[in-house]
Amino acid sequence: MEEEEGYGSLPVRDLAVGWEVPFDVYVKVKRKGETQPQLIKGCARGEVFREEWYQKLLELRIPCVYVSLEEMDRVLQYLHHNLELVLADENQSEMEKSLRVCDATQMWTRNFFASEKKRTGEQVNLALEFLDSLFEVIKRDRYNIFYLMEIRRHSYRLYNHCLNVSLLGMAFTSYLDWSQDNIHEFGFGALIHDLGLIHTPRAILEKQGPLTPEEMAQVRRHPLDGYYMMQNLTNLSRETLQMVLQHHENGDGSGYCSGLRVNAIHPWARILRILDSYEAMTAKRPWRPAMEPKEALWTMRSEWEKSKLFDHSYLTFFVRFLAGG
């Protein structure tokens, strides 16, 4: 999933052939003689998406179309309706169903991050419905999650990272035998944990090289920014808010924003600190290649031995979880 100014990408698999599309669909095209590709309208709002268009996109190996961010509410309603039908379709594979749920959840995350007006109790409930569907995938085989995460690791996007951490979090808390309600709450907290980064310029987030002290100060504000942005939503639990606020606290007191030591950090935030670090290490970033999972775990283990950065008990359980124990 990529972005253009004012537009977000939508996988072609999410367009239902033979159905009316309630939003404009754009295709990226590079015309002869032009140096840069441009977005052209391929299917107008209210038009039926035809089989021949779908086949042509597949033939040209175009994986994604584009939609206006201004129409994202219509896009989400469309995806939500289609998703109910796909999940009930016995002819669809489990992986296809999983991909469709992930697509819808990632679009929700992008929409939720993009506009303060979208941060409502109704939007939270929609996200919990998507997470409920993902949890069904996890219950069948938690290692489906790693396949889904791998598909999204080819490029870095804040939404990819948050979705991957949410997937990993629901799988891990299920392994810990948490209640379904707590698993959903944790999954949602993981999905929005980096919301405060929307105030950080992309040039800083994707900078290739060390950050200046001023740039680092901007990054370090994001847990507190995210907490302030979410604290007035009445249907969020205290645990969710603590995940947002404390996910960069370290066990030795060296983290931010408050420099808490391990016993003062909420247990859910301690878990999120581990998952957040692991996902970030094993995903490609603009400034470095991805680590192999074993290398990431070894690095995290070394960090614990050196400075007690992570909660040792949860880190041990996480290693066993990844090892299939």
VEXFI-269576 format. One line per 2 residues: their letters; for each residue x, y, z of C-alpha. Coordinates in steps of 0.05 Angstrom, whole numbers. Example, Ala and Ser with C-alpha at 12.3 -4.5 7.8 and 13.67 -1.06 7.14 Angstrom:
BEGIN
as = 246/-90/156  273/-21/143
***
This chain:
BEGIN
me = 0/0/0  29/66/-22
ee = 7/138/-17  1/198/-63
eg = -16/268/-41  -89/267/-21
yg = -97/194/-42  -89/125/-12
sl = -79/59/-47  -130/2/-47
pv = -111/-69/-67  -147/-91/-131
rd = -171/-153/-94  -217/-109/-52
la = -258/-87/-112  -320/-130/-123
vg = -330/-147/-197  -401/-132/-221
we = -417/-85/-163  -428/-11/-162
vp = -369/26/-131  -391/84/-85
fd = -327/124/-95  -281/145/-152
vy = -226/95/-169  -160/121/-198
vk = -103/85/-233  -31/108/-236
vk = -10/116/-308  54/141/-341
rk = 36/170/-409  83/168/-468
ge = 131/227/-466  118/243/-393
tq = 170/232/-338  124/223/-279
pq = 62/178/-273  -5/211/-259
li = -70/188/-229  -128/182/-278
kg = -200/163/-261  -213/91/-282
ca = -281/79/-251  -328/136/-231
rg = -369/136/-168  -435/98/-180
ev = -405/59/-238  -403/-17/-239
fr = -333/-47/-234  -329/-92/-295
ee = -297/-160/-302  -256/-137/-362
wy = -226/-79/-321  -207/-128/-266
qk = -174/-175/-316  -137/-118/-349
ll = -108/-95/-282  -85/-166/-268
el = -55/-172/-338  -16/-107/-327
ri = 6/-130/-258  -24/-70/-225
pc = -35/-91/-152  -67/-27/-126
vy = -114/27/-148  -122/95/-112
vs = -179/129/-76  -187/200/-51
le = -175/208/24  -237/253/24
em = -279/192/6  -248/145/57
dr = -313/138/97  -347/111/34
vl = -288/65/22  -291/36/92
qy = -366/25/88  -356/-11/22
lh = -299/-54/50  -339/-70/113
hn = -399/-94/73  -356/-135/25
le = -318/-165/83  -381/-195/114
lv = -395/-230/48  -324/-254/38
la = -319/-283/108  -383/-322/97
de = -360/-348/29  -336/-421/35
nq = -302/-416/-32  -253/-364/-7
se = -188/-390/24  -169/-373/95
me = -110/-332/72  -153/-292/23
ks = -202/-277/79  -144/-257/124
lr = -115/-210/72  -182/-176/62
vc = -190/-164/137  -120/-136/140
da = -134/-90/81  -196/-63/115
tq = -161/-55/182  -102/-19/150
mw = -149/29/113  -185/42/179
tr = -118/57/213  -99/106/158
nf = -167/140/163  -164/144/239
fa = -94/173/239  -110/223/184
se = -167/263/214  -188/283/284
kk = -261/282/261  -255/207/249
rt = -234/191/321  -303/174/348
ge = -332/118/389  -366/92/326
qv = -298/87/291  -269/50/351
nl = -326/-1/347  -313/-11/273
al = -240/-26/288  -260/-76/342
ef = -303/-112/290  -244/-118/244
ld = -200/-142/301  -253/-193/319
sl = -247/-222/249  -171/-223/254
fe = -176/-258/321  -216/-314/287
vi = -156/-323/240  -108/-326/299
kr = -150/-378/335  -146/-424/275
dr = -70/-418/269  -30/-362/301
yn = 26/-371/250  -20/-343/196
if = -3/-276/228  70/-283/208
yl = 52/-295/135  8/-233/135
me = 63/-191/168  113/-215/116
ir = 69/-191/59  70/-121/90
rh = 144/-117/103  166/-98/33
sy = 160/-24/49  155/20/111
rl = 90/56/128  67/76/197
yn = 1/40/184  38/-24/165
hc = 78/-21/230  17/-10/274
ln = -23/-65/240  35/-114/246
vs = 44/-99/320  -31/-108/330
ll = -30/-175/294  30/-197/334
gm = -1/-172/399  -66/-210/390
af = -28/-274/373  19/-267/433
ts = -36/-250/484  -76/-308/457
yl = -15/-352/471  -14/-323/542
dw = -86/-348/548  -117/-279/559
sq = -193/-269/554  -220/-251/486
dn = -242/-182/511  -172/-166/536
ih = -141/-192/471  -185/-145/431
ef = -168/-87/477  -94/-101/471
gf = -100/-108/395  -134/-40/391
ga = -82/-7/436  -27/-35/392
li = -64/-11/329  -64/62/353
hd = 0/63/396  38/108/348
lg = -19/156/334  22/214/362
li = 73/206/305  25/241/257
ht = 52/306/287  123/286/268
pr = 145/306/197  154/248/150
ai = 223/275/133  243/259/204
le = 209/191/206  244/170/141
kq = 310/205/151  370/165/130
gp = 421/180/183  422/201/256
lt = 371/250/282  391/317/310
pe = 374/331/384  316/375/361
em = 289/320/314  296/268/369
aq = 258/314/417  200/315/366
vr = 199/239/361  201/231/437
rh = 137/272/444  94/223/406
pl = 70/178/464  45/239/502
dg = 15/269/439  -22/204/425
yy = -47/199/497  -75/270/494
mm = -109/256/428  -144/194/455
qn = -158/209/528  -228/239/516
lt = -255/177/480  -301/148/533
nl = -301/76/506  -226/68/512
sr = -199/29/572  -146/54/619
et = -102/-3/595  -106/21/523
lq = -87/92/542  -28/68/584
mv = -3/28/524  -3/91/482
lq = 30/133/536  83/84/561
hh = 104/42/501  173/74/499
en = 188/67/574  248/22/589
gd = 256/-24/648  320/12/670
gs = 287/81/670  322/104/606
gy = 259/109/564  210/165/551
cs = 165/203/565  170/195/641
gl = 233/153/652  194/99/690
rv = 227/36/717  198/-32/702
na = 152/-40/763  120/28/749
ih = 104/11/676  36/-18/661
pw = 43/-93/644  8/-83/577
ar = 57/-28/559  115/-73/578
il = 89/-125/529  79/-73/475
ri = 151/-49/485  175/-118/466
ld = 129/-127/407  141/-57/381
sy = 217/-68/383  214/-136/350
ea = 169/-113/293  211/-51/281
mt = 276/-91/279  249/-145/231
ak = 218/-95/182  255/-57/129
rp = 264/17/142  287/72/94
wr = 352/78/132  368/4/143
pa = 352/-67/120  308/-114/161
me = 339/-159/213  327/-234/212
pk = 280/-255/269  336/-293/306
ea = 382/-233/301  328/-187/329
lw = 315/-234/388  389/-240/402
tm = 395/-164/402  335/-157/449
rs = 364/-210/495  431/-173/496
ew = 396/-108/511  362/-141/571
ek = 427/-171/597  462/-104/589
sk = 410/-56/616  346/-94/634
lf = 310/-55/578  252/-104/573
dh = 209/-142/623  248/-207/630
sy = 187/-251/643  148/-227/582
lt = 210/-229/539  221/-302/558
ff = 149/-319/541  156/-281/475
vr = 217/-322/455  179/-386/471
fl = 119/-361/431  162/-349/369
ag = 195/-416/378  128/-451/378
g = 133/-472/451
***
